[in-house]
Amino acid sequence: MPPQTSILLLGAGELGTAILHSLTTHPAYSPTTTHLAILRRAATLASTDPTTEQSLASLSARGITFEAGDFTSTPSPELIAIFKKYDVVIQAGGYGAPRGTLLRIAEAAVAAGVKRFFPWQFGVDYEAFAAAESGHGELFGEMLAVRELLRGQRGTGWTVVSTGLFMSFLFLQGFGVVDLEGRVVRGLGAWEDTVTVTDVEGIGRVVAEVVFEPEGTENRVVYAAGDTVSYGEVADVVEEVFGGEFKRELWDREYLRKRLEHEPGNVMLKYQNVFGAGFGVSWEMERTLNYQRGMRLTDLREYVEENKD
């Protein structure tokens, strides 16, 4: 890291908050050598809501500053002007953003000559699906376009952090894998198929590690994982932690495909098909940066035990 480093964080949601915490608690962080800023909507910065005011004041007291802007709507020339002030730009928001947002942010980072850029790529191995001609272009086409843009230039360094499924997503009722209320656990594709899962705190720690200790992570995809488990193992952990038996249902690939054919516009069904495909959604722990650097992240059992109440 240069003696003075400026970092801009885009997104102040669950992931952005976790990344912010990990940046400010990393051993290499110092407010005297690192200028940390967050992009916030102008309306948020001007808010008189007591909770918002307290949150902003708390961040300011820690030496964190703010840039007024919205990465979904601020015109590109204005974003480029903001980005030019910073050495590192981390896009921690973007899931569910309007189509084109992710590519526009990457284009702005390149146009601004940002030294290092972390795009919103937290998720699966998108290129595995492209190689398989999986038909998920609507979901992943923009992700691949961002990678193509970054690989095609030399002015801006970049790192993609692949984290697998956010661990909390396993327990999202709409996703369908773990239904605690109904006491049902479902396998997507096959019970022996594996999925890599990482909680947001773990993602934050890996991002901070790459920011402050970038050696070997430049201009490539870095893998992270809290755990890599089969759907059968997910069911085992849930039963052991919550006690008693859970009904087990297998939604195999044929079942998932037919459901999507009946509802082709259902985004959740598309993701169920992705995580039931049997490839591109898991990797061995030994391949991960956290394993290679001795960083122990929260595994599935620990996560369930910590959040069961």
N, C-alpha and C positions, 0 to 999 in steps of 0.2 A: 504494500500500500504506500502511495506517496505520503510525504510528511503531513500535508493538509489534504483531506479528502472530503468531497461534498457528495451527499447521497440524497436522492429524491425518491420517495415512496409514493406510488400511485395506488390508492385504495386503502381505506381505513376500516374495513370490515373485519370479520373473524381472522382471516389469514393475514391481512395487513397488520392487525394488532399483534398477532403472534410474531411476525417478522420484526416489527418495531421493537418488541420486548427482547427478542434474541439479539438484535443488533446492539442495543444499549447495554446488554449484560454480557456480551462477548468479551473475553479477556483483552482483546486488542482494541476495544472501543475506548475512546477518550473524548469528552466534549471539547477538549482543547485542540485536538487534531482532526476531529471528524465533525463536519457540519451536516446535520440530519434535518431534512425537511419533508413535509407531507403535502401533497396536492389535495386541497379541500375546496368544495364549492364555495363561491362567494357568499351565498345565502347562509351557509353553515358558519362561516367566519363572522358574519354580522348578526348571528342569532342571539336573541335575548333569553332563550330557554335556559333556565338555571343549570340543568344537567349538562347541556352542551357547553355553556360558558365555563363550568367547572372542569370539564374534560380538556378544553383548549388551554385553560390556565395551568392545569397540571402539566401538560406537555410543554408549554412555554417555560415553566419553572425548571424543566430539565434541559433547557437549551435547545429544544426542538422548535423549528420555525415552520411557517406555512406559506404555500404558494396558492393563490386564488385561481382555480380552474377546475374543469370537469373533463376527464379524459374521454367521455362519450360525446361531448358537445362543443367543447372549446375548439375554435378553428385551428387547423394545423399550423399556420404561421405563428399563432400565439403560443401553441405548445412547443414549437421548435425554439422560440425565443426563451421560454422557461427552461427547457432541457439544456440549452447551451450553458447555463449557469452551473451545471452539475457534472461531476465525473462519472457517477453511477446512477442509473435509473432502474428502479425495480417496479415492475408492474404486478401488484398484488391484488388487483381487482380486474374483473373482466368476464367472469363466468356469467353467462346470460346477457351480456352487453349486446347492443345492436350489431348485426352483421357488418363486418368491415372495420369495427373498432380496433381489433387486435392488430390488424395489418397497418392501420393508420398510425397507431402508436409506434409500431416498429419503424415505419417509414420516417416518422418525426424524430425518433432517436438517432437514426442513421443520418438524416439531414442535419441534425444538430451537432453531429460529430461526438456524441457521447462516448467516453472512453470504454465504458462497460454497460451492457444492457441485459437485463433479465426479463425476457418476455413472459407473458402469461402462457405457460406450457405445462403447468402442474397437472399431471394426469397420466395417461397411458402412453404406450409406444405408438404414436400416431403413424410412424413410417411403416410399422409392421402391417397395419391395416391397408395402407396404400399399396404395399408390395403384394398383398393378397387380393387386391382389387375387390375389397369388401363391400363396396357400395355405400360406404359411410362418408362420402365426399361432402355431404351437407353438414355433417358434424365436424369433420376434421380438415376439410379443404383449406380453410383459412389458417389453421395451425401449420399446415405444410407450406403454405405460401409465405408465412412469416419465416420459417426456417430457410426456405429458398432465398428470400431476400437477404437474410443475415449471412448466409454462406456465400452469396454473390458479391460481397463487398469486403473491403479491408480496413475501412476507417474506424469502425466501431467493433470493439470486442464484445462477445456475448457468451452467455452460458444458459442452457436449458436445463432445468431441474425437473426430472420426471419422478413423480412420487406415487404413482398408482392411484388407487381410490382413496379419497379422504375417508379416514376411518369412521367418522360419524355417519357417512353415507350408508354404511352397512345397516344402520339402525333407523334409517329414514323409511317410514312406513310405505310411502309411495314407491320407493325403489324395490321393495318386496323381499329382500333377503332375510332380514330379521324382523318379525312382527311380535314384539314383546306382549302387546295387549292380547293378541290372539294366540300367543304361545305357539308360533309357527316359525320354522326356519326353512328357507328355500335354497336349493342349489340351482345355479344358473349354468346350463349346459350339461354338466356332469358333476357328481359329487367329488370326484378326484381332481377336477380342474382347479387351478390355483389362481389367487388374486393377491396382488401386493397392496397393502394398506398402510397409510401413514397418518398420524394425527397432525392437526395444524401446528401444535407446538413443535413437533419434530421437524416439520417442513421449515418452520421459522429458524430452527437451529442450523439446519443444513444450508439454508440461504445465507445466514450470517457467516457461517464458516467459509463459504465460497467467496463472499464479499471480502472478508479480512485475510483469508489464506487461499488465494486463487491459484496457486501453483498446480498445474496439471488439469485445470478445469476450463482453460481458455478455449473459446470457439468450439465447443463440443457439448454433447448431451451428458449430463451427470445423473446417475440414478441414486435414488434414496428409497428407504423402506423402513417402516416400523416393524413390519412383519410380512411374511409371505405364507399364506395358508390356503388349504383347500376348503371348499365349501363344507365338506364333511367335518373338517376341523373347526370351522366356525360354529357348526351345530354342537359339536362336543363342548366347546368352551362356554357357549351360552347355557347349555344344560347344566354344566358343572358349577357355574357361577350363580345362576338363578335357582338351581335346584329343581328336581322333578323332570319329567319328560316333556319335550316339545314335539309337536307333530312335524315330521319332515316331508317336504314336498319337493320333487324335482321338476323344474321347468327346463326340459331339454331343448336342444337347439331347434328341433322341428316345431315344438310348441311355441317357442319364442318367435320364430319366423312367421308362423301363422297368425299370431296375435298382431304382429306388426303389419302384416298384409291387410288385416281388417281395420287397423287404425294407423295408416302410414304417416300421419302428422303428429303422432304422440311421441314427444321427445323422450319421455321416461322409458317407453318401450324400446326406443332406439338404443338407449344406454343399457338396458337389460340385454339386448342382443349383443352389444359390444362386450359386456362382461360375461356373457355366456358363450362367446365365440371359441374359447379354448386357446387363444394365443394373444400376444400383444398387451396383456394386462398384468403380467407378473414377471419377476426376475429374481434370481438367486440373491440371497443376502450378501454373498461374497462379492457381488458385482457393485455393491452400493458404496458411495463415498463415506457414509457414516460407518459402515463396517471396516472399510480400509483405514479409516482414521481413528478407530476406536471410540466412536461416538455411539453410545447406547441410547436408542430411542424407545419410546413406549411401545410394547408389543400388544397384540390383541387382548390377551388375558388381563394384562394390567389395565388396559383401557376400560374393559368391561367392568372390572372390579371397582375402578375409580369412579365410574359413572352409573353404577347400577341403581343408585338411589335417585 
